[in-house]
Amino acid sequence: MRKPIYSLTRKLPRMSWNKYNLYNIATKVYRDMNNKTLFQQKWIAKRETRAYHGDELTERQFKNKFFNPKLPTVNAQNHPPVPVLNYAELERRLDFVVFRSNFCPSIYAARQLCTHGKVKVNGKKLAFPSHKLKDGDVVSVDPHAIEMLKGEKGTELKFTPRPFSQPFMFVPEYLEVNYKTCETVFLRSPVSRPNRSEIPSPCPPELHSLAYEFYARGR
């Protein structure tokens, strides 16, 4: 039996505005792992980061389709560890883009929109949440399928945000969203910049580095 997604005991972060998940993220305390072996540190880091980045994917699916061991190298001051881009390829997924565009309150709702035929890519319906977008692809969502838009057909829809979601409703720099037409353009892959990474994540860079080392072993 699968454990609850928003467990208040495990406190694993998820891509969701669910109030219990937001509470878990806000109260999460990352313990000192100096008493752990290096392998244990890497495994814990993988568990924590993967709970947020692609928790529905199997390890085989992630490693075969979305993990790239060759990350760019950057020699600059105040630059975050490049392994924060460990999950960059996941940001090309159709369901990720629908969620990052704030058209859904969770990645799970974004997948449902895709499978129900409410999402188009370059004007064509695409029911595959795992589809990898290319630079310049245009994603459009049926406005009447967006939970936060309320109103009858033929009338102007009113935006009604979910409780507690406003601080998390921002758009990453690699997307360009038009909320009047409910469309998003995927511009490019996310990158790391001085003092920050473009990929939204509740996990600190150190965990991303350890998670990258977990996946890169033997490569």
C-alpha positions as CSV (number, residue, x, y, z in Angstrom):
1,M,0.0,0.0,0.0
2,R,1.4,3.4,-1.0
3,K,2.1,5.8,1.8
4,P,0.2,9.1,1.8
5,I,1.6,11.7,-0.6
6,Y,1.4,14.5,1.9
7,S,2.5,12.7,5.0
8,L,3.1,15.0,8.0
9,T,5.5,12.5,9.4
10,R,7.8,11.9,6.4
11,K,7.5,15.6,5.3
12,L,8.7,14.8,1.7
13,P,8.2,17.9,-0.5
14,R,5.9,17.6,-3.5
15,M,5.1,19.8,-6.5
16,S,1.7,20.9,-5.1
17,W,0.0,23.8,-3.4
18,N,-1.9,21.4,-1.1
19,K,-2.0,23.0,2.4
20,Y,-0.4,20.0,4.1
21,N,2.4,20.0,1.5
22,L,3.0,23.7,2.0
23,Y,3.1,23.1,5.8
24,N,5.7,20.3,5.3
25,I,7.9,22.5,3.1
26,A,7.6,25.5,5.6
27,T,8.5,23.4,8.6
28,K,11.0,21.1,7.1
29,V,14.3,20.8,8.9
30,Y,17.2,19.1,7.2
31,R,19.2,17.1,9.7
32,D,23.0,17.1,10.0
33,M,24.1,14.0,8.0
34,N,27.8,14.0,9.2
35,N,27.0,10.8,11.1
36,K,25.9,9.1,7.9
37,T,28.1,7.2,5.5
38,L,28.7,8.9,2.1
39,F,26.4,6.4,0.4
40,Q,23.7,7.1,3.0
41,Q,24.0,10.8,2.5
42,K,23.6,10.4,-1.3
43,W,20.6,8.1,-0.9
44,I,18.8,10.4,1.5
45,A,19.5,13.3,-0.8
46,K,18.1,11.3,-3.8
47,R,15.0,10.5,-1.8
48,E,14.3,14.1,-0.7
49,T,14.9,15.7,-4.1
50,R,13.1,13.0,-6.1
51,A,10.0,13.3,-3.9
52,Y,9.7,16.8,-5.4
53,H,11.2,16.3,-8.9
54,G,9.3,13.6,-10.7
55,D,8.0,11.4,-7.8
56,E,5.7,9.5,-10.2
57,L,8.7,8.4,-12.4
58,T,10.4,5.1,-11.7
59,E,14.2,5.3,-11.2
60,R,14.7,3.5,-14.5
61,Q,12.5,6.0,-16.3
62,F,14.3,9.0,-14.8
63,K,17.8,7.6,-15.5
64,N,17.1,6.5,-19.0
65,K,15.1,9.5,-20.2
66,F,15.8,12.5,-18.0
67,F,19.2,12.2,-16.4
68,N,22.2,13.7,-18.1
69,P,25.5,13.1,-16.3
70,K,27.2,15.8,-18.5
71,L,26.4,19.1,-16.8
72,P,27.9,22.4,-17.8
73,T,30.9,23.7,-15.8
74,V,30.9,27.3,-14.5
75,N,33.8,29.0,-12.9
76,A,32.3,32.1,-11.2
77,Q,32.1,33.5,-7.7
78,N,28.8,33.1,-5.8
79,H,27.6,30.5,-8.2
80,P,25.5,27.6,-7.0
81,P,26.7,24.1,-7.5
82,V,26.0,23.1,-11.1
83,P,24.4,19.8,-9.9
84,V,21.3,21.9,-9.1
85,L,20.6,21.3,-12.8
86,N,20.4,17.5,-12.1
87,Y,16.7,17.7,-12.8
88,A,16.8,20.2,-15.6
89,E,15.5,17.8,-18.2
90,L,12.4,17.1,-16.2
91,E,11.4,20.8,-16.7
92,R,10.8,19.9,-20.4
93,R,8.0,17.5,-19.5
94,L,4.6,18.7,-20.6
95,D,3.0,18.2,-17.1
96,F,5.8,20.1,-15.5
97,V,5.3,23.1,-17.8
98,V,1.6,23.1,-17.1
99,F,2.2,23.2,-13.4
100,R,5.1,25.7,-13.5
101,S,2.8,28.0,-15.6
102,N,0.3,28.0,-12.6
103,F,-2.5,26.4,-14.6
104,C,-2.8,23.7,-12.0
105,P,-2.5,23.4,-8.2
106,S,-0.3,20.3,-8.4
107,I,1.7,18.2,-10.7
108,Y,-0.9,15.5,-10.3
109,A,-3.6,17.8,-11.6
110,A,-1.4,18.7,-14.5
111,R,-1.0,15.1,-15.5
112,Q,-4.8,14.6,-15.3
113,L,-5.3,17.6,-17.6
114,C,-2.9,16.1,-20.1
115,T,-4.4,12.7,-20.1
116,H,-8.0,14.1,-20.4
117,G,-7.1,15.9,-23.6
118,K,-7.2,19.5,-22.2
119,V,-3.7,20.4,-23.2
120,K,-2.3,21.2,-26.7
121,V,1.2,21.5,-28.0
122,N,1.6,23.7,-31.0
123,G,-2.1,23.4,-31.6
124,K,-2.4,19.7,-31.4
125,K,-3.9,17.7,-28.5
126,L,-1.2,15.7,-26.6
127,A,-2.3,13.3,-23.9
128,F,1.2,12.3,-22.8
129,P,2.3,14.1,-19.7
130,S,5.9,12.8,-20.1
131,H,6.3,14.4,-23.6
132,K,9.5,16.4,-23.8
133,L,9.1,19.8,-25.2
134,K,11.5,21.5,-27.6
135,D,12.6,25.1,-27.4
136,G,9.9,27.3,-28.8
137,D,7.0,24.8,-28.3
138,V,3.7,26.5,-27.4
139,V,1.6,24.8,-24.8
140,S,-2.1,25.8,-24.5
141,V,-4.7,24.7,-21.9
142,D,-8.4,24.8,-22.1
143,P,-9.4,27.8,-19.9
144,H,-12.6,26.0,-18.7
145,A,-10.4,23.1,-17.4
146,I,-8.3,25.4,-15.2
147,E,-9.5,25.0,-11.7
148,M,-8.7,28.6,-10.7
149,L,-10.8,30.1,-13.4
150,K,-14.5,30.3,-12.5
151,G,-17.4,31.2,-14.7
152,E,-19.9,30.0,-17.3
153,K,-19.1,29.4,-20.9
154,G,-19.5,32.5,-23.0
155,T,-18.7,34.8,-20.0
156,E,-15.4,36.2,-18.8
157,L,-13.8,33.8,-16.4
158,K,-12.7,35.1,-13.0
159,F,-9.4,34.1,-11.5
160,T,-9.8,32.6,-8.0
161,P,-6.5,31.5,-6.5
162,R,-6.2,28.6,-4.1
163,P,-5.7,29.4,-0.4
164,F,-2.0,29.7,0.6
165,S,-0.8,29.4,-3.0
166,Q,0.0,33.1,-3.8
167,P,3.6,33.1,-2.6
168,F,4.3,30.1,-4.9
169,M,2.6,31.5,-8.0
170,F,5.6,32.7,-10.0
171,V,6.9,31.8,-13.5
172,P,10.4,30.5,-14.1
173,E,12.6,32.4,-16.5
174,Y,12.6,29.6,-19.1
175,L,8.9,30.0,-19.6
176,E,6.8,32.8,-21.1
177,V,3.2,32.7,-20.1
178,N,0.2,34.5,-21.5
179,Y,-2.6,34.3,-19.1
180,K,-5.1,36.0,-21.4
181,T,-4.9,33.0,-23.9
182,C,-3.8,30.4,-21.3
183,E,-0.6,29.6,-23.4
184,T,3.0,29.1,-22.4
185,V,6.1,29.1,-24.6
186,F,8.9,26.9,-23.5
187,L,11.9,29.1,-24.2
188,R,15.0,27.0,-23.3
189,S,16.5,24.7,-20.7
190,P,16.9,26.2,-17.2
191,V,20.3,27.3,-16.2
192,S,22.1,28.2,-12.9
193,R,23.0,31.8,-12.3
194,P,25.0,33.6,-9.6
195,N,23.5,33.0,-6.2
196,R,20.6,31.0,-7.5
197,S,19.2,28.3,-9.8
198,E,16.3,28.9,-12.2
199,I,14.7,25.5,-11.3
200,P,12.2,26.0,-8.4
201,S,13.0,23.6,-5.6
202,P,12.5,23.5,-1.9
203,C,15.7,21.4,-1.4
204,P,19.0,23.1,-0.7
205,P,21.8,23.0,-3.4
206,E,23.9,20.6,-1.2
207,L,21.2,17.9,-1.5
208,H,21.1,18.3,-5.2
209,S,24.8,17.8,-5.4
210,L,24.6,14.6,-3.4
211,A,21.7,13.4,-5.5
212,Y,23.6,14.0,-8.7
213,E,26.5,12.0,-7.3
214,F,24.1,9.2,-6.5
215,Y,22.9,9.0,-10.1
216,A,26.3,9.7,-11.7
217,R,28.1,6.8,-10.0
218,G,29.4,4.3,-12.5
219,R,28.8,6.6,-15.4
